[in-house]
Amino acid sequence: MTEQLKQFLKTSYTAYQAVENAEAFLLQNGFTQLDEGGEWKLVRGGRYFVTRGGSSFIAFRYGEGPYKIVASHTDSPCFKLKENAVQQSGPYARLNVEEYGGCILYSFFDRPLRLAGRVLRETENGVGAETFVSNFLVTVPSLAVHMNRDVNDGFKPDRQNDIEPLLCIGEKDLAELLGGNIGYDLYAVPDEEPYTSGADGEFLSSPRIDNLTSVYGSLLALADDACCGNCMIACFDSEEIGSRTRQGAAGDFLKSVISRISAPKSEIEALLSQSFLISLDNAHAVHPNRPEKCDPTNRPVLGGGVVIKGHAGGAYTTDGLTSAVIKKIFAKADVKYQTFYNRSDMRSGSTLGAISLTQASIPSADLGLAQLAMHAAVETMAASDFGELVKGLKAFFSSHIVMKTDGAEIG
């Protein structure tokens, strides 16, 4: 399982490649692709998926009863190319980029970066989109310590000048490098080979652990034959920039799909009130060098299993009831779990769970894997935790869950 995860992490450079890889997985596992703009003819027991914008997808097993949904995101922090991206700087050409999401900027310097995303080309009938991965690497070079003697006392990169990847010596036409185009959504992304480390190979380090481990784990769980009822995974783009796009969790993608597959329409609200959504996005493990940054009593560790996340301010959607439901399901399946809260004097991060609920109001819990170096070019997790996540998601999809106002039926 670890080798397949490594391959997914490495080749899913952007949300566009993540969806492309997910499509291939789903087709290989008996899912039928639907056209969002076409007519849907669904058969009970069927497996289906639909994409939006080339960077988000929803896949489902069409069954009976309330929905069991796992939502995650396909995008990761990186650098996005602007229009007219090539900029001459003396004898060099650089790429004019802007930060996408909240990067740990210093971690992106002096690393192999690859251009990836999608390009738009003219067709006979208009414009067509194609995924794109460059056959060359670029890098963002650091300023030598001899020219910046204070670099180790505090480094604050200038986001306009310091993070521009070095493209070439001389001049280059970007359109020519891309094979001719009239538009693009391209990113400079880490192209580090995923690797295991630790005396027993217990750690896995890779770009995009946040949040492609959730995407791939949910795919594996949905393909399992033990799934029963209405099982669905919703993998959205744009979470790292607030989800406020058509293909993000704040768009109507989830609500639209549920509306199209639910009948009769008059019962959708009642059905959703009995359903359950897992918002799946990673959590911070206790950092070995900075343990004081973690909450005193909720301290996830690498290798400790799936993390259940809570927050009084609603950044995470978990409450006492939904936490108890997850704990019961996991305990029955012998899935290791732990809990996460931020320190009370630190600002919390957020994820797509609370945003999804503005479109489809469903009882929800926030879960994820414990990791280090979130939003760095290369992040680290425990390889064993991914197995616990997949086992937990399979247990969720194979359970009969009916949420009530004052409790839940779980079978």
C-alpha positions as CSV (number, residue, x, y, z in Angstrom):
1,M,0.0,0.0,0.0
2,T,2.9,2.4,0.8
3,E,4.4,2.1,-2.7
4,Q,1.0,2.9,-4.3
5,L,0.6,5.9,-2.0
6,K,4.1,7.1,-2.9
7,Q,3.3,6.9,-6.6
8,F,0.0,8.9,-6.1
9,L,1.8,11.6,-4.1
10,K,4.6,11.9,-6.6
11,T,2.6,12.1,-9.8
12,S,-0.4,14.1,-8.5
13,Y,1.6,17.3,-9.0
14,T,-1.5,19.6,-8.9
15,A,-5.3,19.1,-8.4
16,Y,-5.5,18.4,-12.2
17,Q,-3.1,15.5,-12.0
18,A,-4.7,14.3,-8.8
19,V,-8.1,14.1,-10.5
20,E,-6.6,12.5,-13.6
21,N,-5.0,9.8,-11.4
22,A,-8.2,9.4,-9.4
23,E,-10.2,8.9,-12.7
24,A,-7.8,6.1,-13.8
25,F,-8.2,4.4,-10.4
26,L,-12.0,4.7,-10.4
27,L,-12.3,3.3,-14.0
28,Q,-10.1,0.4,-13.1
29,N,-12.4,-0.4,-10.1
30,G,-15.7,-0.5,-12.0
31,F,-16.9,3.1,-11.7
32,T,-18.7,4.8,-14.5
33,Q,-18.0,8.4,-15.4
34,L,-20.9,10.8,-15.6
35,D,-21.1,14.0,-17.5
36,E,-22.1,16.9,-15.2
37,G,-23.9,18.5,-18.1
38,G,-25.6,15.3,-19.4
39,E,-28.4,13.0,-18.3
40,W,-27.8,10.6,-15.5
41,K,-29.3,7.1,-15.6
42,L,-28.4,5.5,-12.3
43,V,-28.8,1.9,-11.2
44,R,-29.0,0.9,-7.5
45,G,-25.7,-0.7,-6.6
46,G,-23.9,1.1,-9.3
47,R,-20.6,2.9,-9.0
48,Y,-20.3,6.4,-10.5
49,F,-18.1,9.5,-10.5
50,V,-18.3,13.0,-11.9
51,T,-15.7,15.8,-12.2
52,R,-15.9,19.5,-12.2
53,G,-13.3,21.9,-13.7
54,G,-10.8,19.1,-14.1
55,S,-9.7,19.6,-10.5
56,S,-12.5,18.3,-8.3
57,F,-14.5,15.1,-8.4
58,I,-17.2,13.3,-6.5
59,A,-17.5,9.5,-6.6
60,F,-20.3,7.4,-5.1
61,R,-21.8,4.0,-4.6
62,Y,-25.6,4.4,-5.3
63,G,-27.5,2.7,-2.5
64,E,-30.3,3.2,-0.1
65,G,-30.7,5.4,3.0
66,P,-28.7,8.2,4.5
67,Y,-25.4,9.3,3.0
68,K,-21.9,8.5,4.3
69,I,-19.6,11.1,2.9
70,V,-15.8,11.6,3.1
71,A,-14.7,15.1,1.9
72,S,-11.1,16.1,1.3
73,H,-9.1,18.4,-1.0
74,T,-6.9,17.9,-4.1
75,D,-4.8,21.1,-3.9
76,S,-1.6,21.8,-2.0
77,P,0.5,25.0,-1.4
78,C,2.9,25.9,-4.2
79,F,3.6,28.8,-6.6
80,K,1.2,29.7,-9.4
81,L,2.4,31.2,-12.7
82,K,0.9,34.5,-13.6
83,E,0.1,35.5,-17.2
84,N,3.1,36.8,-19.2
85,A,5.2,34.7,-16.7
86,V,8.6,34.9,-18.3
87,Q,10.7,37.8,-16.9
88,Q,14.2,38.7,-18.0
89,S,16.8,39.4,-15.3
90,G,20.1,40.2,-16.9
91,P,21.2,37.1,-18.7
92,Y,18.6,34.9,-17.1
93,A,14.9,34.3,-17.5
94,R,12.7,33.9,-14.4
95,L,9.1,32.9,-13.9
96,N,6.8,35.5,-12.4
97,V,4.7,33.6,-9.8
98,E,2.5,34.2,-6.8
99,E,2.2,32.1,-3.7
100,Y,-0.7,29.7,-3.8
101,G,-1.9,28.8,-0.3
102,G,0.2,29.3,2.8
103,C,3.6,27.9,2.0
104,I,6.6,27.5,4.4
105,L,8.5,29.6,1.8
106,Y,12.1,28.8,2.9
107,S,11.4,25.1,2.3
108,F,10.8,25.7,-1.4
109,F,14.3,27.2,-2.0
110,D,17.0,25.0,-3.7
111,R,14.6,22.2,-4.4
112,P,13.6,20.6,-7.7
113,L,10.3,22.2,-8.9
114,R,8.3,21.1,-11.9
115,L,5.7,23.0,-13.9
116,A,2.4,21.3,-13.9
117,G,-1.3,22.0,-14.2
118,R,-3.4,22.4,-17.3
119,V,-3.0,24.3,-20.6
120,L,-5.8,25.5,-22.9
121,R,-5.4,25.0,-26.6
122,E,-7.4,26.0,-29.6
123,T,-9.5,23.2,-31.2
124,E,-11.6,23.0,-34.3
125,N,-14.6,23.9,-32.3
126,G,-13.2,26.3,-29.7
127,V,-10.9,25.6,-26.8
128,G,-9.8,22.4,-25.1
129,A,-8.1,21.8,-21.8
130,E,-5.2,19.3,-21.3
131,T,-3.2,18.3,-18.2
132,F,0.4,19.4,-18.5
133,V,3.6,18.3,-16.8
134,S,6.9,19.9,-18.0
135,N,9.8,17.7,-19.1
136,F,12.2,20.0,-17.3
137,L,12.8,21.2,-13.7
138,V,13.2,24.7,-12.3
139,T,14.5,25.9,-9.0
140,V,14.4,29.0,-6.7
141,P,18.1,29.7,-5.7
142,S,18.9,31.0,-2.3
143,L,21.1,34.0,-1.8
144,A,24.6,32.9,-0.6
145,V,25.3,33.3,3.1
146,H,28.2,35.5,2.2
147,M,25.8,38.0,0.7
148,N,23.2,37.7,3.4
149,R,25.1,37.2,6.7
150,D,22.0,37.5,8.8
151,V,20.1,34.8,7.0
152,N,20.1,32.4,10.0
153,D,18.9,35.1,12.3
154,G,15.6,35.5,10.5
155,F,14.7,35.0,6.8
156,K,11.6,36.8,5.4
157,P,11.5,36.3,1.6
158,D,10.2,39.1,-0.6
159,R,7.2,37.4,-2.3
160,Q,7.7,39.3,-5.5
161,N,11.4,39.1,-6.0
162,D,12.8,36.2,-4.0
163,I,10.5,33.3,-5.0
164,E,10.8,33.5,-8.8
165,P,12.0,30.2,-10.2
166,L,15.0,30.3,-12.5
167,L,13.9,29.2,-16.0
168,C,16.9,29.4,-18.2
169,I,20.0,31.3,-19.5
170,G,18.9,33.6,-22.3
171,E,15.3,34.0,-23.5
172,K,12.5,31.6,-23.8
173,D,9.0,31.7,-25.2
174,L,6.8,30.0,-22.6
175,A,4.1,29.3,-25.2
176,E,6.7,27.4,-27.2
177,L,7.8,25.4,-24.1
178,L,4.2,24.5,-23.5
179,G,3.6,23.3,-27.1
180,G,1.4,26.3,-28.0
181,N,-1.5,27.5,-26.0
182,I,-3.9,30.3,-25.4
183,G,-4.1,30.0,-21.7
184,Y,-3.0,28.0,-18.7
185,D,-3.4,27.2,-15.0
186,L,0.2,26.3,-14.2
187,Y,2.1,25.9,-10.9
188,A,5.7,25.4,-9.9
189,V,5.4,22.4,-7.6
190,P,7.9,20.3,-5.6
191,D,9.1,17.2,-7.5
192,E,10.9,15.5,-4.7
193,E,10.9,11.7,-4.7
194,P,8.8,10.3,-1.7
195,Y,11.1,8.5,0.7
196,T,10.9,6.5,3.9
197,S,13.3,7.2,6.8
198,G,13.8,6.2,10.4
199,A,15.7,3.3,11.8
200,D,12.8,1.0,11.0
201,G,11.6,2.9,7.9
202,E,8.6,4.1,9.9
203,F,8.5,7.7,8.5
204,L,7.2,8.7,5.1
205,S,8.2,12.1,3.7
206,S,6.9,13.5,0.4
207,P,5.4,16.6,-1.1
208,R,1.6,16.9,-0.9
209,I,1.0,14.6,2.1
210,D,-1.5,17.3,3.0
211,N,-4.0,16.4,1.7
212,L,-3.5,13.7,-1.0
213,T,-3.2,11.0,1.7
214,S,-6.9,11.8,2.4
215,V,-7.8,11.7,-1.3
216,Y,-6.1,8.3,-1.9
217,G,-7.2,6.8,1.3
218,S,-10.9,7.7,0.5
219,L,-10.5,6.2,-3.0
220,L,-9.2,2.9,-1.5
221,A,-12.1,2.8,1.0
222,L,-14.8,3.5,-1.6
223,A,-13.6,0.8,-3.9
224,D,-13.9,-1.8,-1.1
225,D,-16.6,-4.4,-1.5
226,A,-17.8,-4.0,2.1
227,C,-19.3,-0.6,1.3
228,C,-23.1,-0.5,1.9
229,G,-25.8,2.1,1.4
230,N,-25.1,5.5,-0.1
231,C,-21.3,6.0,0.1
232,M,-19.6,9.0,-1.4
233,I,-16.3,10.8,-1.5
234,A,-16.1,14.5,-2.4
235,C,-12.6,15.7,-3.4
236,F,-12.5,19.5,-3.8
237,D,-10.0,21.9,-5.3
238,S,-9.2,25.4,-3.8
239,E,-9.2,24.5,-0.1
240,E,-5.8,26.1,0.4
241,I,-7.1,29.4,-0.8
242,G,-10.4,29.4,1.1
243,S,-12.6,27.1,-1.1
244,R,-14.5,30.0,-2.7
245,T,-14.5,28.7,-6.2
246,R,-16.9,26.8,-8.4
247,Q,-14.9,23.6,-7.9
248,G,-14.3,24.3,-4.2
249,A,-16.3,23.2,-1.1
250,A,-18.0,26.6,-1.1
251,G,-19.4,25.9,-4.5
252,D,-22.6,23.9,-5.1
253,F,-20.9,20.8,-6.4
254,L,-21.8,18.5,-3.5
255,K,-25.3,19.9,-3.1
256,S,-25.9,19.5,-6.9
257,V,-24.8,15.9,-7.0
258,I,-26.8,14.9,-3.9
259,S,-29.9,16.6,-5.4
260,R,-29.5,14.8,-8.7
261,I,-29.2,11.3,-7.2
262,S,-31.7,11.7,-4.3
263,A,-35.4,10.8,-4.9
264,P,-37.9,12.0,-4.1
265,K,-36.5,15.6,-3.9
266,S,-38.9,16.5,-1.1
267,E,-37.1,14.1,1.3
268,I,-33.5,15.4,0.7
269,E,-33.4,17.6,3.8
270,A,-34.7,14.8,6.0
271,L,-32.2,12.3,4.5
272,L,-29.3,14.7,5.0
273,S,-30.2,15.3,8.7
274,Q,-29.7,11.5,9.1
275,S,-26.5,11.4,7.1
276,F,-22.8,11.7,8.3
277,L,-19.9,13.6,6.7
278,I,-16.2,13.1,7.5
279,S,-14.1,16.2,6.7
280,L,-10.8,14.6,6.1
281,D,-7.7,16.8,6.3
282,N,-4.4,16.3,8.1
283,A,-3.5,17.5,11.7
284,H,-0.4,18.7,13.4
285,A,1.6,16.1,15.3
286,V,3.6,17.0,18.4
287,H,6.9,18.4,17.0
288,P,9.9,16.7,18.6
289,N,11.9,19.9,18.7
290,R,9.0,22.1,19.8
291,P,6.6,20.1,21.9
292,E,5.5,23.3,23.8
293,K,3.6,24.4,20.6
294,C,1.1,21.6,21.2
295,D,-2.0,21.5,23.4
296,P,-1.2,20.1,26.9
297,T,-3.7,17.2,26.8
298,N,-4.5,16.6,23.1
299,R,-1.1,15.8,21.5
300,P,-1.2,13.6,18.4
301,V,1.9,11.6,17.6
302,L,3.2,10.0,14.4
303,G,2.1,6.4,14.6
304,G,-0.7,7.1,17.0
305,G,-3.5,6.5,14.4
306,V,-6.2,8.6,12.9
307,V,-6.7,12.1,14.5
308,I,-10.1,13.4,15.6
309,K,-10.0,17.2,15.5
310,G,-12.0,19.6,17.6
311,H,-12.3,23.4,18.0
312,A,-14.6,25.5,20.2
313,G,-14.8,28.2,17.5
314,G,-16.1,25.9,14.8
315,A,-12.9,25.7,12.7
316,Y,-13.5,22.0,12.9
317,T,-17.0,20.5,12.8
318,T,-16.6,17.8,15.4
319,D,-18.9,17.9,18.4
320,G,-19.5,15.4,21.2
321,L,-22.0,13.4,19.3
322,T,-20.1,13.1,16.0
323,S,-16.9,12.3,17.9
324,A,-18.6,9.5,19.8
325,V,-20.0,8.0,16.6
326,I,-16.5,7.9,15.0
327,K,-15.0,6.5,18.2
328,K,-17.6,3.7,18.3
329,I,-17.0,2.8,14.7
330,F,-13.3,2.8,15.1
331,A,-13.3,0.8,18.3
332,K,-15.4,-1.9,16.7
333,A,-12.9,-2.1,13.8
334,D,-9.9,-1.9,16.1
335,V,-8.7,1.4,14.5
336,K,-6.2,3.4,16.5
337,Y,-7.3,7.0,17.0
338,Q,-6.2,10.1,19.0
339,T,-7.4,13.7,19.4
340,F,-6.2,17.2,18.4
341,Y,-7.0,20.6,19.7
342,N,-4.9,23.7,19.1
343,R,-3.4,25.5,22.1
344,S,-5.9,28.0,23.4
345,D,-3.5,30.9,22.8
346,M,-2.8,30.0,19.2
347,R,-4.9,30.7,16.1
348,S,-6.5,27.6,14.6
349,G,-6.2,26.4,11.1
350,S,-9.4,25.5,9.2
351,T,-10.5,23.1,6.5
352,L,-13.4,22.4,4.2
353,G,-15.8,20.7,6.6
354,A,-17.4,23.9,7.9
355,I,-17.5,25.3,4.4
356,S,-19.2,22.2,3.0
357,L,-21.9,22.4,5.6
358,T,-23.0,25.8,4.2
359,Q,-24.0,23.9,1.0
360,A,-25.3,20.6,2.5
361,S,-26.1,20.6,6.2
362,I,-25.0,17.2,7.5
363,P,-23.8,16.1,10.9
364,S,-20.0,16.1,10.6
365,A,-16.6,15.3,12.2
366,D,-13.1,16.5,11.2
367,L,-10.5,13.8,11.0
368,G,-7.0,13.5,9.5
369,L,-3.5,12.0,9.8
370,A,-0.9,13.4,12.2
371,Q,2.0,15.0,10.3
372,L,5.0,17.3,10.6
373,A,6.0,20.3,8.5
374,M,2.5,21.0,7.2
375,H,2.6,23.2,4.1
376,A,6.4,22.7,3.6
377,A,7.7,21.5,0.2
378,V,8.2,18.1,1.8
379,E,6.1,16.9,4.7
380,T,6.4,13.9,7.1
381,M,4.0,11.3,8.5
382,A,4.1,7.8,9.9
383,A,3.6,5.2,7.2
384,S,1.6,3.0,9.6
385,D,-1.0,5.7,10.1
386,F,-2.2,5.5,6.5
387,G,-3.2,1.9,7.0
388,E,-5.2,2.9,10.1
389,L,-6.9,5.6,8.0
390,V,-7.9,3.2,5.3
391,K,-9.1,0.7,7.8
392,G,-11.2,3.4,9.6
393,L,-12.7,4.7,6.3
394,K,-13.7,1.2,5.3
395,A,-15.3,0.6,8.7
396,F,-17.2,3.9,8.2
397,F,-18.5,3.0,4.7
398,S,-19.5,-0.5,5.9
399,S,-21.5,0.7,8.9
400,H,-25.2,1.5,9.0
401,I,-25.5,5.0,10.5
402,V,-28.6,7.0,11.1
403,M,-28.1,10.3,12.9
404,K,-30.8,11.4,15.4
405,T,-31.4,14.7,17.2
406,D,-30.2,13.2,20.5
407,G,-28.0,10.3,19.3
408,A,-27.3,7.9,16.5
409,E,-28.1,4.4,15.4
410,I,-25.0,2.5,14.5
411,G,-24.9,-1.0,13.1
